[in-house]
């Protein structure tokens, strides 16, 4: 089986696995991240096969839908790629990408308070940017409120302030209002992009979110 066939098999597998997924983490999210990753990869020196597989499998079992268990996604991906006869070095690279792509992973710190960087690669940089782009802008706003509704969270509560110094554990356990998530994650992503293309696209989407928040607060206060 050639690489292109393996990619098509992976697409079919992911579609099937995510058929009943929450709307912000479904196949269409994967497809957008995949397309974003291929776009960003055009200006980066990366292995496109690894980028493709990593983008397609990065959310195969998001821990937030599995009681916080971060081992399920990598395990499913490893077994699937092994059965697809993908080279073992590629499998390990893809699994490392899945284990380290999330925003919450960037919140992990050592005993001295320094960020723990477990794994880094150009392919991870590309897929991480692609995933983060889907978390901001118009689609990012839609996904944010969709997930908030899925978890029955308040839209906004002025009495509950955003927590800007969360640890990974606190972030995973948070149930704060949806608007807080803009300050706790979404508005931080622009300055955490890895690639030139990612940074350029993120800048526009960041401004869109700021405009949305301005309008949101006007309407909340009855001023518009």
C-alpha positions as CSV (number, residue, x, y, z in Angstrom):
1,X,0.0,0.0,0.0
2,X,1.5,3.3,-1.0
3,X,1.5,6.5,1.2
4,X,-1.5,8.0,-0.6
5,X,-3.6,4.9,-0.1
6,X,-2.6,4.9,3.6
7,X,-3.7,8.5,3.9
8,X,-7.1,7.7,2.3
9,X,-7.5,4.7,4.6
10,X,-6.7,7.0,7.6
11,X,-9.3,9.5,6.4
12,X,-12.0,6.8,6.3
13,X,-11.0,5.5,9.7
14,X,-11.2,8.9,11.3
15,X,-14.5,9.7,9.7
16,X,-15.9,6.5,11.1
17,X,-14.4,7.0,14.6
18,X,-15.8,10.5,14.9
19,X,-19.2,10.0,13.4
20,X,-21.0,10.9,16.7
21,X,-18.4,13.4,18.0
22,X,-19.2,16.8,19.5
23,X,-19.5,19.4,16.7
24,X,-16.3,21.2,17.5
25,X,-14.2,18.1,17.5
26,X,-15.8,16.1,14.7
27,X,-14.6,15.0,11.2
28,X,-15.0,18.5,9.8
29,X,-12.6,19.8,12.5
30,X,-10.1,17.2,11.4
31,X,-10.6,18.0,7.7
32,X,-10.1,21.8,8.4
33,X,-6.9,21.1,10.4
34,X,-5.7,18.7,7.6
35,X,-6.2,21.4,5.0
36,X,-4.6,24.1,7.2
37,X,-1.6,21.8,7.8
38,X,-1.1,21.2,4.0
39,X,-1.3,25.0,3.4
40,X,1.2,25.8,6.1
41,X,3.5,23.0,5.0
42,X,4.0,24.6,1.6
43,X,6.4,27.1,3.1
44,X,8.0,24.7,5.6
45,X,10.6,21.9,5.2
46,X,8.6,19.0,6.5
47,X,7.7,15.4,5.8
48,X,4.2,15.7,4.2
49,X,3.3,12.1,5.0
50,X,3.9,12.6,8.7
51,X,2.1,16.0,8.6
52,X,-0.9,14.3,6.8
53,X,-1.2,11.4,9.3
54,X,-0.6,13.6,12.3
55,X,-3.2,16.1,11.3
56,X,-5.8,13.4,10.6
57,X,-5.2,11.5,13.8
58,X,-4.4,14.4,16.2
59,X,-7.9,14.3,17.8
60,X,-8.8,10.6,17.3
61,X,-9.7,10.4,21.0
62,X,-9.5,13.8,22.6
63,X,-8.9,13.3,26.4
64,X,-11.7,15.8,27.3
65,X,-14.2,13.3,26.0
66,X,-12.5,10.3,27.7
67,X,-12.5,11.4,31.4
68,X,-9.2,13.2,30.9
69,X,-7.3,10.1,29.8
70,X,-4.5,11.2,27.5
71,X,-3.3,7.7,26.6
72,X,-6.3,6.6,24.5
73,X,-5.7,8.7,21.4
74,X,-2.0,7.7,21.0
75,X,-2.9,4.1,21.6
76,X,-5.6,4.0,19.0
77,X,-3.3,5.8,16.5
78,X,-0.4,3.5,17.1
79,X,-2.5,0.3,16.6
80,X,-4.2,1.7,13.5
81,X,-1.0,2.7,11.8
82,X,0.7,-0.5,12.8
83,X,-2.1,-2.5,11.1
84,X,-1.8,-0.2,8.1
85,X,1.9,-1.3,7.9
86,X,3.2,2.3,8.3
87,X,6.9,2.4,9.0
88,X,7.7,2.3,12.8
89,X,9.6,5.5,12.8
90,X,6.7,7.3,11.2
91,X,4.3,5.8,13.7
92,X,6.4,6.9,16.7
93,X,6.6,10.5,15.2
94,X,2.9,10.7,14.7
95,X,2.2,9.4,18.3
96,X,4.6,12.0,19.7
97,X,2.7,14.7,17.8
98,X,-0.6,13.5,19.2
99,X,0.8,13.5,22.7
100,X,2.2,17.0,22.5
101,X,0.0,19.0,20.2
102,X,-2.6,20.3,22.7
103,X,-2.7,23.7,24.4
104,X,-2.9,22.1,27.8
105,X,0.4,20.3,27.2
106,X,2.1,23.7,26.9
107,X,0.8,24.4,30.5
108,X,2.8,21.6,32.0
109,X,5.7,22.9,34.1
110,X,8.5,21.4,36.2
111,X,9.2,21.9,39.9
112,X,10.9,25.2,39.1
113,X,7.9,26.5,37.1
114,X,9.6,26.1,33.7
115,X,7.6,24.9,30.8
116,X,8.1,21.2,30.1
117,X,8.9,20.6,26.4
118,X,8.8,16.8,25.9
119,X,9.0,16.7,22.1
120,X,9.5,19.1,19.2
121,X,9.6,18.7,15.4
122,X,8.9,20.8,12.3
123,X,5.9,18.5,11.6
124,X,4.5,19.1,15.1
125,X,4.9,22.9,14.6
126,X,2.9,22.8,11.4
127,X,0.1,20.6,12.8
128,X,-0.1,22.5,16.0
129,X,-0.4,25.8,14.1
130,X,-3.1,24.3,11.9
131,X,-5.0,23.0,15.0
132,X,-4.7,26.4,16.7
133,X,-6.0,28.2,13.7
134,X,-9.2,26.2,13.9
135,X,-9.5,27.4,17.5
136,X,-9.6,31.1,16.6
137,X,-11.4,33.4,14.2
138,X,-15.0,32.8,13.2
139,X,-14.9,29.1,13.4
140,X,-13.0,29.3,16.7
141,X,-15.8,31.3,18.2
142,X,-18.4,28.9,16.9
143,X,-16.5,25.9,18.3
144,X,-16.0,27.6,21.6
145,X,-19.7,28.2,22.2
146,X,-20.7,24.9,20.8
147,X,-18.5,23.1,23.4
148,X,-19.7,25.4,26.1
149,X,-23.3,24.4,25.2
150,X,-22.3,20.8,25.1
151,X,-21.0,21.1,28.7
152,X,-23.9,23.3,29.7
153,X,-21.7,26.3,30.7
154,X,-22.8,29.9,31.2
155,X,-22.1,32.2,28.2
156,X,-20.7,34.8,30.6
157,X,-20.7,35.6,34.2
158,X,-19.0,38.9,35.2
159,X,-18.5,37.7,38.7
160,X,-16.2,34.8,37.5
161,X,-12.9,36.2,36.3
162,X,-10.6,34.4,33.8
163,X,-7.8,32.5,35.4
164,X,-4.6,33.5,33.6
165,X,-2.2,31.4,35.6
166,X,-3.7,27.9,35.3
167,X,-1.7,24.7,35.6
168,X,-2.4,21.9,33.2
169,X,-4.4,20.1,35.9
170,X,-6.5,23.2,36.7
171,X,-7.1,23.9,33.0
172,X,-8.4,20.3,32.4
173,X,-10.8,20.6,35.3
174,X,-12.1,24.1,34.5
175,X,-15.8,24.7,34.1
176,X,-15.7,28.4,33.7
177,X,-18.1,30.4,31.5
178,X,-17.4,30.3,27.8
179,X,-16.3,33.9,27.4
180,X,-13.5,33.2,29.9
181,X,-12.0,30.7,27.5
182,X,-11.2,33.5,25.2
183,X,-8.8,35.0,27.7
184,X,-7.6,31.6,29.1
185,X,-6.7,30.2,25.7
186,X,-8.0,31.7,22.4
187,X,-6.5,35.2,22.7
188,X,-3.1,33.6,23.7
189,X,-2.7,31.5,20.6
190,X,-1.6,34.3,18.2
191,X,1.6,34.7,20.1
192,X,2.2,31.0,20.3
193,X,2.2,30.2,16.6
194,X,5.3,28.4,15.3
195,X,5.4,29.2,11.5
196,X,5.3,32.3,9.4
197,X,2.1,31.3,7.6
198,X,0.5,30.4,10.9
199,X,1.4,33.7,12.4
200,X,0.1,35.6,9.4
201,X,-3.3,33.9,9.4
202,X,-3.6,34.0,13.2
203,X,-3.1,37.8,13.3
204,X,-6.3,38.3,11.1
205,X,-8.3,35.8,13.1
206,X,-7.2,37.3,16.4
207,X,-8.5,40.7,15.3
208,X,-11.8,39.2,14.4
209,X,-12.2,37.7,17.9
210,X,-11.4,41.1,19.5
211,X,-14.2,42.7,17.4
212,X,-16.6,39.9,18.4
213,X,-15.8,40.5,22.1
214,X,-16.3,44.3,21.8
215,X,-19.7,43.7,20.3
216,X,-20.6,40.9,22.8
217,X,-19.9,43.3,25.8
218,X,-21.9,46.1,24.2
219,X,-24.9,43.8,23.7
220,X,-24.4,42.3,27.2
221,X,-24.6,45.8,28.8
222,X,-27.5,46.9,26.5
223,X,-25.4,49.5,24.7
224,X,-25.8,48.1,21.1
